[in-house]
Amino acid sequence: EIVLTQSPGTLSLSPGERATLSCRASQSVGSSYLAWYQQKPGQAPRLVIYGASSRATGIPDRFSGSGSGTDFTLTISRLEPEDFAVYYCQQCGGSPGTFGQGTEVEIK
Amino acid sequence: EVQLLESGGGLVQPGGSLRLSCAASGFTFNTYAMSWVRQAPGKGLEWVSALSGGGTNTYYADSMKGRFTISRDNSRSTLYLQMNTLRAEDTAVYYCAKTLGYNWNRAMDVWGQGTTVTVSS
């Protein structure tokens, strides 16, 4: 099973600041198989990035994904109030699919 | 509009069974793999199971193998999760999700609102 470790656990930032979230895999993951999701309290997750760097439908261009192999990054260039949420990375390159433990982006 | 609607959650005793359903609409159901993901209270997301578009290939998290069975009825555009020998640690909100492709190994782009399963005596 591929283990995904996200860091930091919590990111305290102000609106307008840049957020950089990390996802590290215990073994190499093909870029096609790495995704990022956003989840707000009481809501279902929402796909943000798939294939490591492709934005999902309706996702603004302040969100970007990068990385390969075992190290992946989600960047939010300028935080908007609606971006404060928990973000999860997920790999689907090997069964079982696995999620990271999540990074909470909170308002400072 | 693409939509997923889960049902079938509830309170069940340890060792009991439950079958979850997920009714899909707004897309060609049999051309997409489908998945179940769960979230225990206050915890993160946990991938549970996935099924290819044709229903031939199934995949499970290790802790669910032998207890959970994923299936689909493409004529009814419905996904199922049969859960047996339930444990307290299976208590969670269960989400069904559509993947981006026919095979399971793609991101999940549409999610239902979830159905709550509580395992308790």
Interface residues (C-beta under 8 A of the other chain):
Chain A: E1 Y33 A35 Y37 Q39 A44 P45 R46 L47 Y50 G51 A56 T57 V86 Y88 Q90 C92 G93 S95 P96 G97 T98 F99 G100 Q101 G102
Chain B: S35 V37 G44 L45 E46 W47 A50 Y59 Y60 A61 D62 Y95 T99 L100 W104 N105 R106 A107 M108 D109 W111 G112 Q113 G114
